[in-house]
Amino acid sequence: MANGTQRHPGHSEPEPPESRHPFPVPRPSGREPAAPPPPVHAAFALWITAVVAGFFETVLMVGRLMSEGDTSAGEIAGGLLLRMTVFSAAVLVAVQLRRGRNWARLTLAVGLGVFGTLSLVIEPLRWLADHPVGDAFRDLGAVDVLFGASRVLHLSAVLTATVLMFGPTANSWFRARAMEPGKR
């Protein structure tokens, strides 16, 4: 070593500033968990995308309900409270997914992947069952188009995140995380 310094086991030379990554990258070591693989990172990002799309849809729906005046403030507040609770829980569980908690993966798959998906498609399917398909597009306004686009994004994010969470790379990572002490 230069200047007579010795390197101790487990200590590495500092990286030159130009080679440092602009964002800290977790690296596996004896104490640090392995970083989530790309499919788990992508699934996390897609769950957050789904929450943001759901929030956007909620804003559009509340605006419509208030402008129509057919719904009481209490009903709107109750719906908002329920949705904000679900959105908050989804984000918190998605963070646990990214940390490698298998229970979070299962919770997201069942809670949002199954029941959430049903809640996204039941209302449009009911409406289509009672109306000719042509009626769906005849009286569309800008808010309807925005809502529909957001719903497609929302549903796509949920379905894709669910698939990514159970791919081979993700499965291997979750198995390895479950084997770490205190991570079950």
trRosetta pair geometry for C-beta under 8 A, 3 or more apart (Angstrom, degrees):
i j d omega theta_ij theta_ji phi_ij phi_ji
1 4 7.1 11 85 131 90 7
1 5 4.7 -84 120 77 134 71
1 6 5.8 177 20 -99 138 29
1 7 5.8 156 -69 -31 135 87
2 5 6.9 3 74 31 56 98
7 11 6.3 -158 -168 81 75 98
7 13 7.4 -54 -109 -57 122 82
8 11 4.7 51 66 18 88 124
15 19 4.9 -117 176 83 109 109
15 20 5.4 135 101 -72 126 78
16 19 5.1 76 64 11 83 105
16 20 7.7 -138 94 -24 43 84
17 20 5.8 -45 -155 8 39 117
21 24 7.1 127 83 -108 109 18
21 25 5.1 39 57 -17 161 113
25 35 7.1 -38 178 -69 73 159
26 32 6.1 -164 -170 168 98 130
26 33 7.6 0 162 76 140 67
26 34 7.9 123 121 -179 114 25
26 35 4.2 147 75 -78 108 103
27 32 6.7 68 80 86 51 147
27 35 7.5 -17 -81 -26 24 113
28 32 6.1 -159 -133 90 33 95
28 33 7.3 -49 -113 148 80 23
28 34 4.5 -3 -83 -95 119 71
28 35 7.3 -113 -48 -4 81 73
29 32 4.8 57 37 28 88 101
33 99 7.7 78 68 -168 158 67
33 100 6.4 -131 168 7 148 150
33 177 6.6 42 -159 -119 127 92
33 180 6.5 -34 -110 -81 99 174
33 183 7.5 118 -102 -96 133 148
34 173 7.0 -132 95 -141 124 94
34 176 6.7 2 30 116 139 135
34 177 7.6 -119 48 -75 98 84
36 40 3.7 -111 -179 90 116 129
36 41 5.4 149 100 -51 115 75
36 44 7.4 76 105 -18 165 132
36 98 5.6 -87 -31 -158 154 63
36 100 6.7 -160 -86 -64 90 84
36 173 6.5 90 -141 164 57 154
37 40 5.4 92 56 11 66 101
37 41 7.3 -126 106 -3 33 92
37 169 4.7 -128 119 154 160 115
37 170 6.5 -137 59 -80 117 55
37 172 8.0 49 -18 70 149 99
37 173 5.1 -147 -4 -51 109 146
38 41 5.4 -55 -143 38 36 113
38 42 6.0 35 160 -19 70 106
38 169 7.5 4 52 121 78 154
39 42 5.6 -54 -145 39 32 112
39 43 6.2 36 154 -23 65 103
39 164 4.4 -168 -173 -172 92 93
39 165 7.5 -177 142 -75 102 26
39 167 5.1 -105 -160 48 166 133
39 169 5.2 130 14 76 129 117
39 170 4.8 -97 97 -50 124 104
40 43 5.5 -46 -143 34 34 113
40 44 6.4 39 153 -21 63 101
40 97 7.0 -166 -164 148 96 91
40 98 6.5 139 150 -118 104 54
40 100 7.9 12 -165 -85 160 64
40 164 7.3 176 -77 142 31 103
40 165 7.0 75 -110 -114 68 62
40 169 8.0 -127 -21 115 88 97
40 170 5.2 138 -63 -116 89 97
40 173 6.3 -95 -30 82 140 153
41 44 5.8 -54 -153 34 30 113
41 45 6.5 28 152 -16 64 106
41 98 7.3 67 -100 -127 51 100
42 45 5.6 -54 -148 38 34 111
42 46 6.2 32 153 -18 66 107
42 160 8.0 -78 143 140 109 108
42 161 7.7 -159 123 -108 73 67
42 164 5.4 -116 89 -160 107 161
43 46 5.7 -57 -147 39 31 111
43 47 6.5 34 153 -22 65 101
43 97 6.8 -104 110 146 117 138
43 160 7.9 -158 -108 122 65 72
43 161 4.3 107 -151 -153 72 76
43 162 7.9 131 -139 -44 110 18
43 164 4.1 -164 -69 93 99 119
43 165 4.7 112 -138 -63 160 81
43 170 7.1 53 -13 -105 144 146
44 47 5.8 -52 -151 31 31 110
44 48 6.7 28 152 -15 63 104
44 94 5.5 124 -140 174 72 100
44 95 7.8 80 -143 -90 116 33
44 97 6.0 179 -88 92 88 113
44 98 4.5 44 -93 -74 145 109
44 161 7.9 142 -32 -138 16 114
45 48 5.7 -55 -152 38 34 110
45 49 6.3 39 147 -23 65 105
46 49 5.1 -47 -145 35 37 118
46 50 6.4 43 153 -23 65 99
46 157 4.4 180 -173 -164 85 82
46 158 7.6 -176 148 -63 106 22
46 160 5.5 -130 -143 87 158 103
46 161 3.7 -165 94 -68 124 104
46 164 7.1 122 21 27 144 141
47 50 5.6 -48 -150 32 34 114
47 51 6.6 35 150 -19 63 102
47 90 6.4 -160 175 165 104 100
47 91 7.7 158 130 -100 106 45
47 94 4.1 -176 104 -109 146 134
47 97 7.2 107 -4 41 159 152
47 108 6.4 -52 -108 -145 135 139
47 112 7.5 94 -132 89 96 161
47 157 7.3 165 -76 153 22 107
47 158 7.9 73 -107 -104 59 57
47 161 5.1 126 -55 -151 74 161
48 51 5.6 -51 -151 34 35 112
48 52 6.4 35 151 -18 66 104
48 91 6.8 64 -106 -114 77 86
48 94 6.4 173 -55 129 74 162
49 52 5.8 -55 -148 38 31 110
49 53 6.3 31 153 -18 66 106
49 153 7.0 -109 159 159 108 102
49 154 8.0 -165 130 -106 80 46
49 157 4.3 -151 94 -124 112 148
50 53 5.7 -54 -146 38 30 111
50 54 6.2 33 153 -20 64 106
50 90 7.4 -106 93 164 108 147
50 112 7.2 102 127 174 152 137
50 116 7.9 56 166 153 137 145
50 154 5.4 91 -141 -152 69 65
50 157 4.1 -164 -63 101 85 126
50 158 5.0 95 -113 -61 144 79
50 161 6.9 -84 -21 1 132 144
51 54 5.6 -54 -148 37 31 113
51 55 6.4 33 152 -21 64 104
51 87 5.0 113 -155 -150 100 87
51 90 5.2 177 -85 95 114 130
51 91 5.8 49 -97 -62 172 91
51 94 7.8 -108 -27 -9 132 149
52 55 5.6 -51 -149 34 32 113
52 56 6.4 35 151 -20 64 104
53 56 5.6 -53 -149 36 33 114
53 57 6.4 35 152 -19 65 104
53 150 4.9 165 -161 -174 89 85
53 151 7.5 153 163 -82 118 23
53 153 4.9 -166 -107 97 142 105
53 154 3.7 -161 114 -77 137 88
53 157 6.5 162 7 17 140 141
54 57 5.7 -52 -147 36 32 112
54 58 6.4 37 151 -23 63 104
54 83 7.0 -167 154 -166 108 107
54 86 7.8 -95 151 102 153 113
54 87 6.0 -169 94 -92 126 106
54 154 5.8 111 -58 -130 69 130
55 58 5.5 -52 -151 32 33 115
55 59 6.6 35 151 -20 65 101
55 83 7.8 143 -101 150 56 117
55 87 6.0 75 -68 -123 95 154
56 59 5.7 -50 -151 32 33 112
56 60 6.6 31 151 -15 64 104
56 146 7.9 -116 156 158 114 103
56 150 5.0 -139 97 -136 122 145
57 60 5.7 -55 -150 38 34 111
57 61 6.1 32 153 -19 68 108
57 147 6.0 89 -128 -142 82 79
57 150 5.1 -178 -66 116 89 134
57 151 6.4 86 -97 -70 135 77
57 154 6.7 -20 -26 -46 136 152
58 61 5.7 -56 -144 39 30 110
58 62 6.2 30 158 -19 66 106
58 79 8.0 178 -144 136 100 101
58 80 6.9 112 179 -114 125 71
58 83 5.1 148 -105 144 141 161
59 62 6.0 -54 -144 36 27 108
59 63 6.4 30 155 -20 61 107
60 63 5.7 -57 -152 36 29 114
60 64 6.4 28 153 -18 65 106
60 143 5.7 156 -160 -165 109 98
60 146 6.2 -176 -102 102 145 114
60 147 5.0 -165 119 -83 156 97
60 150 7.4 166 1 29 144 153
61 64 5.7 -54 -149 36 33 110
61 65 6.2 31 154 -18 67 106
61 147 7.5 99 -59 -119 77 128
62 65 5.7 -53 -143 38 32 110
62 66 6.2 30 157 -18 66 107
62 76 6.0 95 -134 -159 91 113
62 79 7.8 179 -86 92 91 122
62 80 6.8 42 -89 -76 133 109
63 66 6.0 -58 -146 38 27 108
63 67 6.3 21 158 -16 63 110
63 143 7.4 -140 92 -131 124 139
64 67 5.9 -60 -146 38 29 107
64 68 6.2 22 159 -15 66 110
64 143 6.5 149 -73 148 109 151
65 68 6.0 -60 -144 40 28 106
65 70 7.1 -99 -154 57 69 80
65 71 4.4 -26 -173 35 112 137
65 76 5.8 166 109 -96 141 111
66 69 7.3 29 178 -71 33 52
66 71 7.8 -66 -69 62 41 102
66 76 7.0 51 -67 -105 85 159
68 71 7.3 58 79 4 105 89
71 75 4.9 -113 -175 80 96 129
71 76 5.6 109 125 -54 120 92
72 75 4.7 98 58 5 81 99
72 76 7.1 -147 97 -2 45 86
73 76 5.6 -55 -148 40 34 112
73 77 6.0 36 153 -21 68 107
74 77 5.6 -53 -142 38 30 111
74 78 6.3 32 156 -21 64 106
75 78 5.7 -53 -147 35 30 113
75 79 6.4 30 154 -16 63 106
76 79 5.8 -57 -151 38 30 111
76 80 6.3 31 152 -19 65 108
77 80 5.6 -55 -146 38 31 113
77 81 6.3 35 154 -23 65 105
78 81 5.7 -51 -146 33 30 112
78 82 6.5 29 155 -16 63 105
79 82 5.8 -55 -150 36 31 111
79 83 6.3 24 156 -13 66 109
80 83 5.9 -60 -144 42 30 107
80 84 6.0 26 161 -17 68 110
81 84 6.1 -56 -140 39 25 107
81 85 6.3 28 156 -21 61 108
82 85 5.8 -59 -153 34 27 112
82 86 6.5 23 154 -15 64 107
83 86 5.7 -55 -147 38 33 109
83 87 6.1 32 155 -18 68 107
84 87 5.6 -51 -140 39 32 112
84 88 6.1 34 158 -20 65 107
85 88 5.9 -55 -146 38 27 109
85 89 6.2 25 156 -16 63 109
86 89 5.8 -57 -145 40 29 110
86 90 6.2 33 155 -24 64 107
87 90 5.7 -54 -148 33 29 114
87 91 6.6 27 155 -17 63 103
88 91 5.9 -55 -152 35 31 108
88 92 6.4 27 153 -15 65 108
89 92 5.7 -58 -147 40 32 110
89 93 6.1 28 157 -15 68 109
90 93 6.0 -57 -143 41 28 106
90 94 6.1 31 155 -23 64 108
90 108 7.4 92 -144 -114 77 91
90 111 7.9 -160 -96 112 84 126
90 112 6.1 77 -118 -67 115 143
91 94 5.6 -54 -145 36 29 114
91 95 6.6 36 153 -23 63 100
92 95 5.8 -49 -154 28 32 113
92 96 6.9 29 149 -14 62 103
93 96 5.5 -53 -155 37 39 113
93 97 6.5 50 144 -27 66 98
93 104 4.8 169 -175 -146 76 92
93 107 5.3 -113 -156 98 140 131
93 108 5.7 168 127 -62 123 92
93 111 7.7 44 83 53 174 147
94 97 5.2 -42 -150 27 38 120
94 98 6.7 39 151 -18 64 100
94 104 7.3 162 -85 172 16 122
94 108 6.7 88 -82 -90 70 138
95 98 5.8 -53 -155 35 34 112
95 99 6.7 29 147 -15 64 107
96 99 5.4 -56 -149 39 38 112
96 101 4.2 -37 165 39 96 137
96 103 7.5 -40 139 76 134 86
96 104 3.7 176 100 -73 106 148
97 100 7.9 70 173 -50 30 15
97 101 6.6 -83 -82 56 29 82
97 104 4.2 -138 -63 120 66 122
97 105 5.4 113 -125 -71 95 67
97 108 6.1 -1 -70 -11 138 144
97 165 7.0 -59 -160 -120 128 121
99 104 7.7 81 51 15 89 154
100 173 6.7 -115 -119 146 102 94
100 174 6.3 174 -159 -113 75 58
100 177 3.4 -153 171 -137 130 162
100 183 6.5 -9 106 -174 118 127
101 104 4.2 75 87 0 104 110
101 105 7.3 180 98 -10 58 81
101 177 7.7 -106 -65 134 29 138
101 183 7.6 -134 -94 -174 64 79
102 105 5.3 -49 -153 33 44 115
102 106 6.4 40 151 -15 71 103
102 174 5.0 102 -89 -175 94 117
102 177 7.4 166 -40 84 90 114
102 178 5.9 9 -21 -74 133 114
102 184 7.9 -33 29 -164 114 49
103 106 5.8 -56 -149 41 33 110
103 107 6.1 38 151 -24 66 108
104 107 5.5 -51 -142 37 31 114
104 108 6.3 30 158 -16 65 105
105 108 6.1 -57 -149 38 27 107
105 109 6.3 27 154 -20 63 110
105 165 5.0 168 -148 178 102 125
105 166 7.7 135 173 -67 122 76
105 170 7.8 149 -126 161 142 120
105 174 6.3 -34 -9 -109 158 147
106 109 5.6 -54 -144 36 31 113
106 110 6.2 14 164 -5 67 109
107 110 6.5 -63 -142 45 24 96
107 111 5.3 5 171 -2 65 125
108 111 6.2 -57 -116 51 20 100
108 112 5.3 -30 -163 36 62 113
108 113 6.3 73 136 -24 65 101
108 161 7.3 -80 153 130 131 119
108 162 7.3 -160 127 -96 95 76
108 165 6.9 166 85 -72 126 169
109 112 7.7 -19 -66 57 5 73
109 113 4.3 -26 -157 23 42 145
109 114 7.1 43 146 -17 59 94
109 162 5.5 111 -120 -139 74 96
109 165 6.5 -140 -69 85 104 143
109 166 7.3 67 -100 -45 138 120
110 113 6.6 2 -38 51 13 98
110 114 5.3 -22 -153 22 43 123
110 115 7.0 33 152 -3 60 100
111 114 7.4 75 17 46 8 85
111 115 5.8 -46 -162 43 35 116
111 116 6.5 47 132 -28 59 104
112 115 7.0 -49 -87 63 18 78
112 116 3.5 7 -151 -2 55 148
112 117 7.5 90 157 -28 51 73
112 158 5.9 -132 148 -138 100 112
112 162 7.9 -156 97 -71 87 108
113 116 6.7 46 -10 43 16 106
113 117 6.2 -1 171 -19 33 117
113 158 6.3 172 -105 171 52 95
113 159 7.6 110 -142 -102 80 42
113 161 7.7 -133 -87 87 98 91
113 162 3.9 110 -120 -102 124 135
114 117 6.2 -65 -152 33 13 107
114 118 6.7 10 154 -15 56 107
115 118 5.6 -51 -149 34 34 113
115 119 6.5 33 153 -19 66 104
116 119 5.7 -55 -150 35 33 110
116 120 6.5 31 151 -20 65 106
116 158 5.9 -148 107 -138 123 147
117 120 5.6 -57 -151 35 34 112
117 121 6.4 5 161 0 68 112
117 155 6.8 89 -131 -137 79 85
117 158 5.8 -178 -77 121 88 141
117 159 7.0 83 -105 -70 128 84
118 121 6.4 -75 -143 47 28 93
118 122 5.6 35 167 -38 71 111
119 122 6.3 -38 -124 18 25 113
119 123 7.9 22 179 -12 51 101
120 151 6.5 156 -167 -160 101 93
120 154 6.3 -165 -127 112 138 117
120 155 5.2 170 138 -85 149 98
120 158 7.3 176 -7 22 156 154
121 124 6.1 -66 -155 47 46 104
121 125 5.7 43 154 -22 79 114
121 155 7.1 83 -60 -114 95 135
122 125 5.8 -65 -148 41 27 110
122 126 6.2 30 157 -22 67 106
123 126 5.8 -52 -146 33 30 112
123 127 6.5 29 156 -18 63 106
124 127 5.6 -55 -148 37 34 112
124 128 6.2 31 155 -17 67 107
124 151 7.6 122 -45 158 139 156
125 128 5.7 -55 -144 39 32 109
125 129 6.3 38 153 -26 64 104
126 129 5.7 -54 -151 30 30 114
126 130 6.7 12 156 -6 63 109
127 130 6.2 -71 -155 44 30 101
127 131 6.0 -16 163 18 70 119
127 136 7.6 109 124 -99 113 97
128 131 6.4 -77 -127 57 28 85
128 133 6.6 27 -148 -95 99 70
128 136 6.6 1 -98 -68 87 131
131 135 4.3 -98 170 67 117 141
131 136 6.7 134 106 -54 125 76
132 135 5.1 106 65 -8 76 101
133 136 5.7 -39 -168 11 48 118
133 137 7.9 17 151 1 67 101
134 137 6.6 -74 -163 44 41 94
134 138 6.1 51 149 -44 76 109
135 138 5.6 -47 -135 17 36 119
135 139 7.5 -8 -172 11 65 100
136 140 7.9 28 146 -60 53 105
137 140 5.7 -29 -153 -21 46 121
139 144 8.0 109 110 -18 67 166
140 144 4.5 -137 -150 89 75 137
140 145 5.9 83 167 -54 119 85
140 148 8.0 -32 -138 -8 124 141
141 144 5.0 103 50 6 64 104
141 145 7.3 -126 102 -4 36 89
142 145 5.8 -55 -150 36 33 110
142 146 6.3 32 153 -17 66 106
143 146 5.6 -53 -146 39 33 112
143 147 6.0 34 154 -21 66 107
144 147 5.7 -54 -144 38 28 111
144 148 6.2 28 156 -18 64 108
145 148 5.8 -54 -145 38 28 111
145 149 6.3 28 156 -18 64 107
146 149 5.9 -57 -146 38 28 109
146 150 6.2 26 155 -17 64 109
147 150 5.8 -59 -149 39 28 111
147 151 6.2 30 153 -22 65 107
148 151 5.6 -53 -145 35 31 112
148 152 6.5 32 155 -19 64 102
149 152 5.8 -52 -150 34 32 111
149 153 6.4 32 151 -16 64 106
150 153 5.6 -55 -148 39 33 112
150 154 6.0 39 151 -25 67 108
151 154 5.4 -50 -143 36 31 117
151 155 6.2 28 159 -15 65 107
152 155 6.0 -56 -144 40 27 107
152 156 6.1 28 156 -18 63 111
153 156 5.8 -59 -145 40 26 111
153 157 6.2 28 157 -22 64 108
154 157 6.0 -58 -151 33 24 110
154 158 6.6 21 155 -16 61 107
155 158 5.8 -54 -147 36 32 111
155 159 6.3 24 159 -13 66 109
156 159 6.1 -59 -144 41 28 106
156 160 5.9 21 162 -13 66 114
157 160 6.1 -61 -140 42 24 105
157 161 6.0 25 161 -19 63 112
158 161 6.0 -58 -144 37 23 109
158 162 6.3 25 157 -21 61 109
159 162 5.8 -56 -150 34 29 112
159 163 6.6 26 154 -16 63 106
160 163 5.8 -55 -150 37 33 110
160 164 6.2 32 154 -19 67 109
161 164 5.7 -57 -144 39 31 111
161 165 6.3 35 157 -27 65 105
162 165 6.0 -53 -150 27 28 113
162 166 7.2 -2 160 4 59 110
163 166 6.6 -85 -160 47 29 93
163 167 6.9 50 149 -53 68 93
164 167 5.7 -30 -150 -8 38 117
164 170 6.4 112 152 -39 60 147
165 170 5.5 -164 -167 158 30 160
166 170 6.3 -68 -64 81 8 128
166 171 6.4 43 -163 -63 49 99
167 170 4.9 87 55 15 76 104
167 171 6.8 -139 95 -9 34 91
168 171 5.6 -55 -142 36 28 113
168 172 6.4 29 160 -19 64 105
169 172 5.9 -55 -151 34 29 110
169 173 6.5 26 153 -16 63 108
170 173 5.7 -58 -148 39 32 111
170 174 6.2 29 157 -17 68 107
171 174 6.0 -57 -145 38 28 107
171 175 6.3 30 155 -20 64 107
172 175 5.7 -56 -150 36 30 112
172 176 6.3 28 154 -17 65 107
173 176 5.7 -55 -147 38 31 110
173 177 6.3 32 154 -19 66 106
174 177 5.6 -51 -144 37 33 113
174 178 6.4 38 154 -25 64 103
175 178 5.7 -54 -151 31 30 113
175 179 6.8 29 152 -20 62 105
176 179 5.8 -57 -156 31 34 113
176 180 7.3 45 147 -32 62 94
177 180 5.8 -41 -160 12 40 115
177 183 5.3 -118 165 147 75 141
178 183 6.3 -143 -116 105 25 98
178 184 5.7 61 -154 -110 76 67
179 183 7.8 -4 57 65 29 117
180 183 4.2 38 75 13 100 137
